[in-house]
Amino acid sequence: MVSFNPLWHTLLDKGMKKLELCEAADISTATLAKLGKNKNVNIEIVEKICLALNCRIEDVVEVLPNDTP
């Protein structure tokens, strides 16, 4: 499972709001909603976010183990 929880922590650390991220990374609010629901997004979106925030991919996304045995 993919989680974007690191992104929200990074935004807090940088004092940035979600809509400011949309503008800085040139992503739509629909994409922001997908991120909020941990839905799959294109890797290019993750790249845009990393460049806009000047951070590493680990600061945006993490892969969690599946809950199924």
Predicted model as a PDB file, atoms N, CA, C, CB and O in Angstrom, pLDDT in the B-factor column:
MODEL        1                                                                  
ATOM      1  N   MET A   1       0.841  -1.174   0.000  1.00 88.00           N  
ATOM      2  CA  MET A   1       0.000   0.000   0.000  1.00 88.00           C  
ATOM      3  C   MET A   1       0.893   1.247   0.000  1.00 88.00           C  
ATOM      4  CB  MET A   1      -0.961  -0.007   1.223  1.00 88.00           C  
ATOM      5  O   MET A   1       1.911   1.302   0.690  1.00 88.00           O  
ATOM      6  N   VAL A   2       0.493   2.222  -0.775  1.00 93.00           N  
ATOM      7  CA  VAL A   2       1.221   3.483  -0.859  1.00 93.00           C  
ATOM      8  C   VAL A   2       0.572   4.492   0.086  1.00 93.00           C  
ATOM      9  CB  VAL A   2       1.242   4.024  -2.324  1.00 93.00           C  
ATOM     10  O   VAL A   2      -0.652   4.613   0.137  1.00 93.00           O  
ATOM     11  N   SER A   3       1.401   5.205   0.828  1.00 95.00           N  
ATOM     12  CA  SER A   3       0.907   6.226   1.742  1.00 95.00           C  
ATOM     13  C   SER A   3       1.611   7.542   1.457  1.00 95.00           C  
ATOM     14  CB  SER A   3       1.117   5.800   3.213  1.00 95.00           C  
ATOM     15  O   SER A   3       2.824   7.584   1.252  1.00 95.00           O  
ATOM     16  N   PHE A   4       0.834   8.611   1.448  1.00 97.00           N  
ATOM     17  CA  PHE A   4       1.397   9.943   1.255  1.00 97.00           C  
ATOM     18  C   PHE A   4       1.488  10.710   2.573  1.00 97.00           C  
ATOM     19  CB  PHE A   4       0.559  10.727   0.251  1.00 97.00           C  
ATOM     20  O   PHE A   4       1.606  11.935   2.572  1.00 97.00           O  
ATOM     21  N   ASN A   5       1.435   9.992   3.697  1.00 97.00           N  
ATOM     22  CA  ASN A   5       1.570  10.645   5.002  1.00 97.00           C  
ATOM     23  C   ASN A   5       2.862  11.445   5.139  1.00 97.00           C  
ATOM     24  CB  ASN A   5       1.505   9.612   6.097  1.00 97.00           C  
ATOM     25  O   ASN A   5       2.852  12.513   5.750  1.00 97.00           O  
ATOM     26  N   PRO A   6       3.981  10.953   4.582  1.00 98.00           N  
ATOM     27  CA  PRO A   6       5.196  11.778   4.673  1.00 98.00           C  
ATOM     28  C   PRO A   6       5.034  13.154   4.019  1.00 98.00           C  
ATOM     29  CB  PRO A   6       6.361  11.048   4.026  1.00 98.00           C  
ATOM     30  O   PRO A   6       5.640  14.127   4.467  1.00 98.00           O  
ATOM     31  N   LEU A   7       4.228  13.235   2.973  1.00 98.00           N  
ATOM     32  CA  LEU A   7       3.992  14.517   2.310  1.00 98.00           C  
ATOM     33  C   LEU A   7       3.357  15.512   3.264  1.00 98.00           C  
ATOM     34  CB  LEU A   7       3.103  14.331   1.080  1.00 98.00           C  
ATOM     35  O   LEU A   7       3.766  16.672   3.315  1.00 98.00           O  
ATOM     36  N   TRP A   8       2.370  15.073   4.013  1.00 98.00           N  
ATOM     37  CA  TRP A   8       1.669  15.989   4.921  1.00 98.00           C  
ATOM     38  C   TRP A   8       2.601  16.461   6.037  1.00 98.00           C  
ATOM     39  CB  TRP A   8       0.421  15.306   5.525  1.00 98.00           C  
ATOM     40  O   TRP A   8       2.512  17.606   6.479  1.00 98.00           O  
ATOM     41  N   HIS A   9       3.486  15.588   6.486  1.00 97.00           N  
ATOM     42  CA  HIS A   9       4.474  15.989   7.495  1.00 97.00           C  
ATOM     43  C   HIS A   9       5.467  16.990   6.904  1.00 97.00           C  
ATOM     44  CB  HIS A   9       5.224  14.751   8.043  1.00 97.00           C  
ATOM     45  O   HIS A   9       5.858  17.953   7.563  1.00 97.00           O  
ATOM     46  N   THR A  10       5.866  16.751   5.661  1.00 98.00           N  
ATOM     47  CA  THR A  10       6.801  17.660   4.989  1.00 98.00           C  
ATOM     48  C   THR A  10       6.170  19.035   4.823  1.00 98.00           C  
ATOM     49  CB  THR A  10       7.224  17.096   3.614  1.00 98.00           C  
ATOM     50  O   THR A  10       6.824  20.055   5.042  1.00 98.00           O  
ATOM     51  N   LEU A  11       4.894  19.063   4.436  1.00 98.00           N  
ATOM     52  CA  LEU A  11       4.206  20.351   4.289  1.00 98.00           C  
ATOM     53  C   LEU A  11       4.164  21.093   5.626  1.00 98.00           C  
ATOM     54  CB  LEU A  11       2.771  20.143   3.749  1.00 98.00           C  
ATOM     55  O   LEU A  11       4.391  22.302   5.673  1.00 98.00           O  
ATOM     56  N   LEU A  12       3.876  20.378   6.703  1.00 97.00           N  
ATOM     57  CA  LEU A  12       3.856  21.002   8.031  1.00 97.00           C  
ATOM     58  C   LEU A  12       5.227  21.566   8.397  1.00 97.00           C  
ATOM     59  CB  LEU A  12       3.408  19.987   9.091  1.00 97.00           C  
ATOM     60  O   LEU A  12       5.339  22.682   8.903  1.00 97.00           O  
ATOM     61  N   ASP A  13       6.258  20.779   8.134  1.00 96.00           N  
ATOM     62  CA  ASP A  13       7.616  21.209   8.444  1.00 96.00           C  
ATOM     63  C   ASP A  13       8.003  22.470   7.678  1.00 96.00           C  
ATOM     64  CB  ASP A  13       8.599  20.094   8.133  1.00 96.00           C  
ATOM     65  O   ASP A  13       8.745  23.311   8.186  1.00 96.00           O  
ATOM     66  N   LYS A  14       7.496  22.594   6.454  1.00 96.00           N  
ATOM     67  CA  LYS A  14       7.826  23.737   5.616  1.00 96.00           C  
ATOM     68  C   LYS A  14       6.835  24.887   5.774  1.00 96.00           C  
ATOM     69  CB  LYS A  14       7.882  23.311   4.171  1.00 96.00           C  
ATOM     70  O   LYS A  14       7.002  25.948   5.172  1.00 96.00           O  
ATOM     71  N   GLY A  15       5.802  24.670   6.590  1.00 96.00           N  
ATOM     72  CA  GLY A  15       4.802  25.711   6.808  1.00 96.00           C  
ATOM     73  C   GLY A  15       3.998  26.039   5.565  1.00 96.00           C  
ATOM     74  O   GLY A  15       3.604  27.186   5.353  1.00 96.00           O  
ATOM     75  N   MET A  16       3.758  25.032   4.749  1.00 97.00           N  
ATOM     76  CA  MET A  16       3.047  25.217   3.486  1.00 97.00           C  
ATOM     77  C   MET A  16       1.659  24.596   3.553  1.00 97.00           C  
ATOM     78  CB  MET A  16       3.844  24.607   2.325  1.00 97.00           C  
ATOM     79  O   MET A  16       1.474  23.524   4.129  1.00 97.00           O  
ATOM     80  N   LYS A  17       0.694  25.274   2.964  1.00 97.00           N  
ATOM     81  CA  LYS A  17      -0.669  24.747   2.899  1.00 97.00           C  
ATOM     82  C   LYS A  17      -0.832  23.915   1.633  1.00 97.00           C  
ATOM     83  CB  LYS A  17      -1.712  25.895   2.936  1.00 97.00           C  
ATOM     84  O   LYS A  17      -0.056  24.033   0.684  1.00 97.00           O  
ATOM     85  N   LYS A  18      -1.855  23.078   1.645  1.00 97.00           N  
ATOM     86  CA  LYS A  18      -2.087  22.172   0.512  1.00 97.00           C  
ATOM     87  C   LYS A  18      -2.330  22.930  -0.792  1.00 97.00           C  
ATOM     88  CB  LYS A  18      -3.277  21.264   0.805  1.00 97.00           C  
ATOM     89  O   LYS A  18      -1.826  22.537  -1.844  1.00 97.00           O  
ATOM     90  N   LEU A  19      -3.092  24.003  -0.725  1.00 97.00           N  
ATOM     91  CA  LEU A  19      -3.355  24.764  -1.958  1.00 97.00           C  
ATOM     92  C   LEU A  19      -2.096  25.474  -2.446  1.00 97.00           C  
ATOM     93  CB  LEU A  19      -4.479  25.791  -1.727  1.00 97.00           C  
ATOM     94  O   LEU A  19      -1.928  25.683  -3.647  1.00 97.00           O  
ATOM     95  N   GLU A  20      -1.223  25.839  -1.535  1.00 97.00           N  
ATOM     96  CA  GLU A  20       0.063  26.417  -1.940  1.00 97.00           C  
ATOM     97  C   GLU A  20       0.896  25.372  -2.667  1.00 97.00           C  
ATOM     98  CB  GLU A  20       0.835  26.962  -0.714  1.00 97.00           C  
ATOM     99  O   GLU A  20       1.612  25.688  -3.617  1.00 97.00           O  
ATOM    100  N   LEU A  21       0.800  24.127  -2.216  1.00 98.00           N  
ATOM    101  CA  LEU A  21       1.491  23.039  -2.901  1.00 98.00           C  
ATOM    102  C   LEU A  21       0.962  22.872  -4.321  1.00 98.00           C  
ATOM    103  CB  LEU A  21       1.335  21.729  -2.121  1.00 98.00           C  
ATOM    104  O   LEU A  21       1.739  22.678  -5.256  1.00 98.00           O  
ATOM    105  N   CYS A  22      -0.355  22.947  -4.484  1.00 97.00           N  
ATOM    106  CA  CYS A  22      -0.953  22.833  -5.816  1.00 97.00           C  
ATOM    107  C   CYS A  22      -0.356  23.869  -6.763  1.00 97.00           C  
ATOM    108  CB  CYS A  22      -2.483  23.003  -5.738  1.00 97.00           C  
ATOM    109  O   CYS A  22      -0.012  23.554  -7.902  1.00 97.00           O  
ATOM    110  N   GLU A  23      -0.237  25.076  -6.295  1.00 97.00           N  
ATOM    111  CA  GLU A  23       0.311  26.145  -7.126  1.00 97.00           C  
ATOM    112  C   GLU A  23       1.799  25.932  -7.392  1.00 97.00           C  
ATOM    113  CB  GLU A  23       0.086  27.503  -6.460  1.00 97.00           C  
ATOM    114  O   GLU A  23       2.247  26.059  -8.531  1.00 97.00           O  
ATOM    115  N   ALA A  24       2.561  25.613  -6.360  1.00 97.00           N  
ATOM    116  CA  ALA A  24       4.006  25.470  -6.494  1.00 97.00           C  
ATOM    117  C   ALA A  24       4.385  24.290  -7.394  1.00 97.00           C  
ATOM    118  CB  ALA A  24       4.639  25.299  -5.122  1.00 97.00           C  
ATOM    119  O   ALA A  24       5.331  24.377  -8.177  1.00 97.00           O  
ATOM    120  N   ALA A  25       3.639  23.190  -7.276  1.00 98.00           N  
ATOM    121  CA  ALA A  25       3.951  21.980  -8.033  1.00 98.00           C  
ATOM    122  C   ALA A  25       3.151  21.873  -9.327  1.00 98.00           C  
ATOM    123  CB  ALA A  25       3.696  20.762  -7.181  1.00 98.00           C  
ATOM    124  O   ALA A  25       3.348  20.944 -10.109  1.00 98.00           O  
ATOM    125  N   ASP A  26       2.246  22.830  -9.549  1.00 97.00           N  
ATOM    126  CA  ASP A  26       1.394  22.826 -10.737  1.00 97.00           C  
ATOM    127  C   ASP A  26       0.608  21.516 -10.838  1.00 97.00           C  
ATOM    128  CB  ASP A  26       2.242  23.038 -12.007  1.00 97.00           C  
ATOM    129  O   ASP A  26       0.620  20.838 -11.866  1.00 97.00           O  
ATOM    130  N   ILE A  27      -0.078  21.180  -9.736  1.00 97.00           N  
ATOM    131  CA  ILE A  27      -0.956  20.015  -9.722  1.00 97.00           C  
ATOM    132  C   ILE A  27      -2.374  20.474  -9.411  1.00 97.00           C  
ATOM    133  CB  ILE A  27      -0.473  18.957  -8.683  1.00 97.00           C  
ATOM    134  O   ILE A  27      -2.580  21.531  -8.814  1.00 97.00           O  
ATOM    135  N   SER A  28      -3.339  19.677  -9.818  1.00 97.00           N  
ATOM    136  CA  SER A  28      -4.738  20.054  -9.639  1.00 97.00           C  
ATOM    137  C   SER A  28      -5.230  19.674  -8.245  1.00 97.00           C  
ATOM    138  CB  SER A  28      -5.612  19.387 -10.708  1.00 97.00           C  
ATOM    139  O   SER A  28      -4.615  18.874  -7.541  1.00 97.00           O  
ATOM    140  N   THR A  29      -6.348  20.270  -7.875  1.00 96.00           N  
ATOM    141  CA  THR A  29      -6.959  19.918  -6.597  1.00 96.00           C  
ATOM    142  C   THR A  29      -7.497  18.487  -6.630  1.00 96.00           C  
ATOM    143  CB  THR A  29      -8.088  20.904  -6.251  1.00 96.00           C  
ATOM    144  O   THR A  29      -7.593  17.835  -5.590  1.00 96.00           O  
ATOM    145  N   ALA A  30      -7.846  17.999  -7.822  1.00 97.00           N  
ATOM    146  CA  ALA A  30      -8.281  16.603  -7.959  1.00 97.00           C  
ATOM    147  C   ALA A  30      -7.125  15.657  -7.635  1.00 97.00           C  
ATOM    148  CB  ALA A  30      -8.814  16.332  -9.394  1.00 97.00           C  
ATOM    149  O   ALA A  30      -7.318  14.625  -6.993  1.00 97.00           O  
ATOM    150  N   THR A  31      -5.934  16.017  -8.080  1.00 97.00           N  
ATOM    151  CA  THR A  31      -4.750  15.221  -7.757  1.00 97.00           C  
ATOM    152  C   THR A  31      -4.467  15.294  -6.264  1.00 97.00           C  
ATOM    153  CB  THR A  31      -3.524  15.707  -8.562  1.00 97.00           C  
ATOM    154  O   THR A  31      -4.106  14.290  -5.649  1.00 97.00           O  
ATOM    155  N   LEU A  32      -4.626  16.452  -5.692  1.00 97.00           N  
ATOM    156  CA  LEU A  32      -4.441  16.625  -4.253  1.00 97.00           C  
ATOM    157  C   LEU A  32      -5.415  15.723  -3.487  1.00 97.00           C  
ATOM    158  CB  LEU A  32      -4.643  18.110  -3.849  1.00 97.00           C  
ATOM    159  O   LEU A  32      -5.047  15.131  -2.473  1.00 97.00           O  
ATOM    160  N   ALA A  33      -6.644  15.620  -3.968  1.00 97.00           N  
ATOM    161  CA  ALA A  33      -7.640  14.750  -3.330  1.00 97.00           C  
ATOM    162  C   ALA A  33      -7.208  13.291  -3.415  1.00 97.00           C  
ATOM    163  CB  ALA A  33      -9.024  14.933  -3.986  1.00 97.00           C  
ATOM    164  O   ALA A  33      -7.391  12.537  -2.459  1.00 97.00           O  
ATOM    165  N   LYS A  34      -6.636  12.883  -4.551  1.00 97.00           N  
ATOM    166  CA  LYS A  34      -6.132  11.519  -4.687  1.00 97.00           C  
ATOM    167  C   LYS A  34      -5.027  11.247  -3.673  1.00 97.00           C  
ATOM    168  CB  LYS A  34      -5.616  11.275  -6.111  1.00 97.00           C  
ATOM    169  O   LYS A  34      -4.983  10.187  -3.048  1.00 97.00           O  
ATOM    170  N   LEU A  35      -4.141  12.220  -3.525  1.00 97.00           N  
ATOM    171  CA  LEU A  35      -3.053  12.075  -2.560  1.00 97.00           C  
ATOM    172  C   LEU A  35      -3.611  11.928  -1.151  1.00 97.00           C  
ATOM    173  CB  LEU A  35      -2.098  13.280  -2.634  1.00 97.00           C  
ATOM    174  O   LEU A  35      -3.110  11.131  -0.357  1.00 97.00           O  
ATOM    175  N   GLY A  36      -4.641  12.694  -0.846  1.00 96.00           N  
ATOM    176  CA  GLY A  36      -5.252  12.641   0.472  1.00 96.00           C  
ATOM    177  C   GLY A  36      -5.911  11.311   0.776  1.00 96.00           C  
ATOM    178  O   GLY A  36      -6.061  10.939   1.940  1.00 96.00           O  
ATOM    179  N   LYS A  37      -6.310  10.585  -0.278  1.00 96.00           N  
ATOM    180  CA  LYS A  37      -6.947   9.282  -0.117  1.00 96.00           C  
ATOM    181  C   LYS A  37      -5.971   8.133  -0.369  1.00 96.00           C  
ATOM    182  CB  LYS A  37      -8.135   9.165  -1.057  1.00 96.00           C  
ATOM    183  O   LYS A  37      -6.372   6.971  -0.445  1.00 96.00           O  
ATOM    184  N   ASN A  38      -4.693   8.468  -0.497  1.00 95.00           N  
ATOM    185  CA  ASN A  38      -3.643   7.476  -0.781  1.00 95.00           C  
ATOM    186  C   ASN A  38      -3.929   6.676  -2.045  1.00 95.00           C  
ATOM    187  CB  ASN A  38      -3.490   6.526   0.396  1.00 95.00           C  
ATOM    188  O   ASN A  38      -3.631   5.483  -2.116  1.00 95.00           O  
ATOM    189  N   LYS A  39      -4.503   7.335  -3.032  1.00 95.00           N  
ATOM    190  CA  LYS A  39      -4.762   6.700  -4.329  1.00 95.00           C  
ATOM    191  C   LYS A  39      -3.505   6.792  -5.184  1.00 95.00           C  
ATOM    192  CB  LYS A  39      -5.976   7.368  -5.054  1.00 95.00           C  
ATOM    193  O   LYS A  39      -2.637   7.629  -4.935  1.00 95.00           O  
ATOM    194  N   ASN A  40      -3.411   5.943  -6.180  1.00 93.00           N  
ATOM    195  CA  ASN A  40      -2.258   5.961  -7.076  1.00 93.00           C  
ATOM    196  C   ASN A  40      -2.239   7.239  -7.912  1.00 93.00           C  
ATOM    197  CB  ASN A  40      -2.272   4.729  -7.990  1.00 93.00           C  
ATOM    198  O   ASN A  40      -3.267   7.680  -8.426  1.00 93.00           O  
ATOM    199  N   VAL A  41      -1.054   7.816  -8.035  1.00 96.00           N  
ATOM    200  CA  VAL A  41      -0.833   8.951  -8.923  1.00 96.00           C  
ATOM    201  C   VAL A  41       0.393   8.652  -9.771  1.00 96.00           C  
ATOM    202  CB  VAL A  41      -0.656  10.284  -8.121  1.00 96.00           C  
ATOM    203  O   VAL A  41       1.216   7.806  -9.421  1.00 96.00           O  
ATOM    204  N   ASN A  42       0.500   9.348 -10.871  1.00 95.00           N  
ATOM    205  CA  ASN A  42       1.616   9.189 -11.779  1.00 95.00           C  
ATOM    206  C   ASN A  42       2.909   9.607 -11.082  1.00 95.00           C  
ATOM    207  CB  ASN A  42       1.395  10.009 -13.061  1.00 95.00           C  
ATOM    208  O   ASN A  42       2.912  10.538 -10.278  1.00 95.00           O  
ATOM    209  N   ILE A  43       3.992   8.924 -11.390  1.00 96.00           N  
ATOM    210  CA  ILE A  43       5.278   9.251 -10.773  1.00 96.00           C  
ATOM    211  C   ILE A  43       5.720  10.664 -11.139  1.00 96.00           C  
ATOM    212  CB  ILE A  43       6.348   8.240 -11.199  1.00 96.00           C  
ATOM    213  O   ILE A  43       6.489  11.281 -10.403  1.00 96.00           O  
ATOM    214  N   GLU A  44       5.245  11.178 -12.261  1.00 97.00           N  
ATOM    215  CA  GLU A  44       5.569  12.554 -12.640  1.00 97.00           C  
ATOM    216  C   GLU A  44       4.992  13.557 -11.640  1.00 97.00           C  
ATOM    217  CB  GLU A  44       5.043  12.854 -14.049  1.00 97.00           C  
ATOM    218  O   GLU A  44       5.576  14.617 -11.417  1.00 97.00           O  
ATOM    219  N   ILE A  45       3.857  13.229 -11.044  1.00 97.00           N  
ATOM    220  CA  ILE A  45       3.260  14.081 -10.011  1.00 97.00           C  
ATOM    221  C   ILE A  45       4.168  14.111  -8.790  1.00 97.00           C  
ATOM    222  CB  ILE A  45       1.842  13.577  -9.623  1.00 97.00           C  
ATOM    223  O   ILE A  45       4.423  15.171  -8.219  1.00 97.00           O  
ATOM    224  N   VAL A  46       4.649  12.944  -8.398  1.00 98.00           N  
ATOM    225  CA  VAL A  46       5.555  12.858  -7.251  1.00 98.00           C  
ATOM    226  C   VAL A  46       6.831  13.655  -7.547  1.00 98.00           C  
ATOM    227  CB  VAL A  46       5.897  11.369  -6.924  1.00 98.00           C  
ATOM    228  O   VAL A  46       7.356  14.342  -6.671  1.00 98.00           O  
ATOM    229  N   GLU A  47       7.316  13.559  -8.766  1.00 98.00           N  
ATOM    230  CA  GLU A  47       8.510  14.320  -9.162  1.00 98.00           C  
ATOM    231  C   GLU A  47       8.258  15.826  -9.060  1.00 98.00           C  
ATOM    232  CB  GLU A  47       8.931  13.950 -10.603  1.00 98.00           C  
ATOM    233  O   GLU A  47       9.100  16.560  -8.544  1.00 98.00           O  
ATOM    234  N   LYS A  48       7.114  16.286  -9.543  1.00 98.00           N  
ATOM    235  CA  LYS A  48       6.766  17.714  -9.460  1.00 98.00           C  
ATOM    236  C   LYS A  48       6.738  18.187  -8.004  1.00 98.00           C  
ATOM    237  CB  LYS A  48       5.396  17.976 -10.127  1.00 98.00           C  
ATOM    238  O   LYS A  48       7.217  19.274  -7.681  1.00 98.00           O  
ATOM    239  N   ILE A  49       6.172  17.353  -7.140  1.00 98.00           N  
ATOM    240  CA  ILE A  49       6.080  17.707  -5.728  1.00 98.00           C  
ATOM    241  C   ILE A  49       7.477  17.783  -5.115  1.00 98.00           C  
ATOM    242  CB  ILE A  49       5.209  16.684  -4.966  1.00 98.00           C  
ATOM    243  O   ILE A  49       7.790  18.724  -4.385  1.00 98.00           O  
ATOM    244  N   CYS A  50       8.308  16.798  -5.410  1.00 98.00           N  
ATOM    245  CA  CYS A  50       9.675  16.793  -4.874  1.00 98.00           C  
ATOM    246  C   CYS A  50      10.447  18.034  -5.323  1.00 98.00           C  
ATOM    247  CB  CYS A  50      10.421  15.520  -5.316  1.00 98.00           C  
ATOM    248  O   CYS A  50      11.157  18.648  -4.527  1.00 98.00           O  
ATOM    249  N   LEU A  51      10.310  18.393  -6.576  1.00 98.00           N  
ATOM    250  CA  LEU A  51      11.007  19.570  -7.089  1.00 98.00           C  
ATOM    251  C   LEU A  51      10.468  20.847  -6.453  1.00 98.00           C  
ATOM    252  CB  LEU A  51      10.877  19.645  -8.613  1.00 98.00           C  
ATOM    253  O   LEU A  51      11.240  21.740  -6.104  1.00 98.00           O  
ATOM    254  N   ALA A  52       9.160  20.937  -6.303  1.00 97.00           N  
ATOM    255  CA  ALA A  52       8.547  22.137  -5.715  1.00 97.00           C  
ATOM    256  C   ALA A  52       8.930  22.296  -4.243  1.00 97.00           C  
ATOM    257  CB  ALA A  52       7.016  22.074  -5.852  1.00 97.00           C  
ATOM    258  O   ALA A  52       9.109  23.414  -3.761  1.00 97.00           O  
ATOM    259  N   LEU A  53       9.055  21.179  -3.538  1.00 97.00           N  
ATOM    260  CA  LEU A  53       9.375  21.232  -2.115  1.00 97.00           C  
ATOM    261  C   LEU A  53      10.874  21.100  -1.840  1.00 97.00           C  
ATOM    262  CB  LEU A  53       8.628  20.143  -1.384  1.00 97.00           C  
ATOM    263  O   LEU A  53      11.323  21.218  -0.700  1.00 97.00           O  
ATOM    264  N   ASN A  54      11.638  20.852  -2.912  1.00 97.00           N  
ATOM    265  CA  ASN A  54      13.078  20.647  -2.771  1.00 97.00           C  
ATOM    266  C   ASN A  54      13.355  19.563  -1.726  1.00 97.00           C  
ATOM    267  CB  ASN A  54      13.781  21.971  -2.380  1.00 97.00           C  
ATOM    268  O   ASN A  54      14.086  19.773  -0.758  1.00 97.00           O  
ATOM    269  N   CYS A  55      12.741  18.394  -1.959  1.00 97.00           N  
ATOM    270  CA  CYS A  55      12.865  17.295  -1.009  1.00 97.00           C  
ATOM    271  C   CYS A  55      13.089  15.978  -1.743  1.00 97.00           C  
ATOM    272  CB  CYS A  55      11.616  17.206  -0.120  1.00 97.00           C  
ATOM    273  O   CYS A  55      13.057  15.922  -2.972  1.00 97.00           O  
ATOM    274  N   ARG A  56      13.315  14.929  -0.972  1.00 97.00           N  
ATOM    275  CA  ARG A  56      13.509  13.592  -1.525  1.00 97.00           C  
ATOM    276  C   ARG A  56      12.171  12.873  -1.654  1.00 97.00           C  
ATOM    277  CB  ARG A  56      14.475  12.776  -0.647  1.00 97.00           C  
ATOM    278  O   ARG A  56      11.187  13.268  -1.029  1.00 97.00           O  
ATOM    279  N   ILE A  57      12.137  11.840  -2.446  1.00 97.00           N  
ATOM    280  CA  ILE A  57      10.902  11.087  -2.652  1.00 97.00           C  
ATOM    281  C   ILE A  57      10.397  10.486  -1.333  1.00 97.00           C  
ATOM    282  CB  ILE A  57      11.125   9.975  -3.694  1.00 97.00           C  
ATOM    283  O   ILE A  57       9.191  10.342  -1.134  1.00 97.00           O  
ATOM    284  N   GLU A  58      11.319  10.139  -0.443  1.00 97.00           N  
ATOM    285  CA  GLU A  58      10.943   9.571   0.854  1.00 97.00           C  
ATOM    286  C   GLU A  58      10.198  10.580   1.718  1.00 97.00           C  
ATOM    287  CB  GLU A  58      12.182   9.076   1.591  1.00 97.00           C  
ATOM    288  O   GLU A  58       9.506  10.204   2.664  1.00 97.00           O  
ATOM    289  N   ASP A  59      10.341  11.863   1.391  1.00 98.00           N  
ATOM    290  CA  ASP A  59       9.635  12.912   2.125  1.00 98.00           C  
ATOM    291  C   ASP A  59       8.206  13.101   1.611  1.00 98.00           C  
ATOM    292  CB  ASP A  59      10.401  14.228   2.024  1.00 98.00           C  
ATOM    293  O   ASP A  59       7.443  13.900   2.154  1.00 98.00           O  
ATOM    294  N   VAL A  60       7.857  12.362   0.568  1.00 98.00           N  
ATOM    295  CA  VAL A  60       6.542  12.497  -0.064  1.00 98.00           C  
ATOM    296  C   VAL A  60       5.718  11.219   0.037  1.00 98.00           C  
ATOM    297  CB  VAL A  60       6.703  12.883  -1.520  1.00 98.00           C  
ATOM    298  O   VAL A  60       4.519  11.274   0.308  1.00 98.00           O  
ATOM    299  N   VAL A  61       6.347  10.084  -0.176  1.00 97.00           N  
ATOM    300  CA  VAL A  61       5.606   8.828  -0.266  1.00 97.00           C  
ATOM    301  C   VAL A  61       6.360   7.711   0.446  1.00 97.00           C  
ATOM    302  CB  VAL A  61       5.357   8.450  -1.738  1.00 97.00           C  
ATOM    303  O   VAL A  61       7.589   7.709   0.511  1.00 97.00           O  
ATOM    304  N   GLU A  62       5.590   6.757   0.982  1.00 96.00           N  
ATOM    305  CA  GLU A  62       6.175   5.560   1.561  1.00 96.00           C  
ATOM    306  C   GLU A  62       5.340   4.356   1.150  1.00 96.00           C  
ATOM    307  CB  GLU A  62       6.265   5.674   3.104  1.00 96.00           C  
ATOM    308  O   GLU A  62       4.141   4.474   0.897  1.00 96.00           O  
ATOM    309  N   VAL A  63       5.981   3.211   1.088  1.00 93.00           N  
ATOM    310  CA  VAL A  63       5.293   1.969   0.763  1.00 93.00           C  
ATOM    311  C   VAL A  63       5.146   1.166   2.038  1.00 93.00           C  
ATOM    312  CB  VAL A  63       6.056   1.159  -0.328  1.00 93.00           C  
ATOM    313  O   VAL A  63       6.125   0.862   2.720  1.00 93.00           O  
ATOM    314  N   LEU A  64       3.905   0.829   2.346  1.00 91.00           N  
ATOM    315  CA  LEU A  64       3.594   0.067   3.552  1.00 91.00           C  
ATOM    316  C   LEU A  64       3.256  -1.369   3.167  1.00 91.00           C  
ATOM    317  CB  LEU A  64       2.420   0.719   4.337  1.00 91.00           C  
ATOM    318  O   LEU A  64       2.739  -1.607   2.075  1.00 91.00           O  
ATOM    319  N   PRO A  65       3.537  -2.319   4.036  1.00 89.00           N  
ATOM    320  CA  PRO A  65       3.157  -3.700   3.733  1.00 89.00           C  
ATOM    321  C   PRO A  65       1.646  -3.866   3.671  1.00 89.00           C  
ATOM    322  CB  PRO A  65       3.736  -4.648   4.774  1.00 89.00           C  
ATOM    323  O   PRO A  65       0.906  -3.161   4.357  1.00 89.00           O  
ATOM    324  N   ASN A  66       1.203  -4.784   2.859  1.00 81.00           N  
ATOM    325  CA  ASN A  66      -0.235  -5.077   2.769  1.00 81.00           C  
ATOM    326  C   ASN A  66      -0.726  -5.643   4.085  1.00 81.00           C  
ATOM    327  CB  ASN A  66      -0.532  -6.066   1.616  1.00 81.00           C  
ATOM    328  O   ASN A  66       0.024  -6.300   4.807  1.00 81.00           O  
ATOM    329  N   ASP A  67      -1.991  -5.387   4.397  1.00 70.00           N  
ATOM    330  CA  ASP A  67      -2.587  -5.909   5.630  1.00 70.00           C  
ATOM    331  C   ASP A  67      -2.997  -7.367   5.496  1.00 70.00           C  
ATOM    332  CB  ASP A  67      -3.792  -5.076   6.022  1.00 70.00           C  
ATOM    333  O   ASP A  67      -3.323  -8.020   6.487  1.00 70.00           O  
ATOM    334  N   THR A  68      -2.981  -7.875   4.272  1.00 45.00           N  
ATOM    335  CA  THR A  68      -3.403  -9.272   4.056  1.00 45.00           C  
ATOM    336  C   THR A  68      -2.253 -10.214   4.389  1.00 45.00           C  
ATOM    337  CB  THR A  68      -3.875  -9.494   2.586  1.00 45.00           C  
ATOM    338  O   THR A  68      -1.096  -9.904   4.106  1.00 45.00           O  
ATOM    339  N   PRO A  69      -2.564 -11.367   4.991  1.00 46.00           N  
ATOM    340  CA  PRO A  69      -1.514 -12.340   5.361  1.00 46.00           C  
ATOM    341  C   PRO A  69      -0.880 -13.011   4.167  1.00 46.00           C  
ATOM    342  CB  PRO A  69      -2.082 -13.398   6.268  1.00 46.00           C  
ATOM    343  O   PRO A  69       0.011 -13.845   4.328  1.00 46.00           O  
TER     344      PRO A  69                                                      
ENDMDL                                                                          
END                                                                             
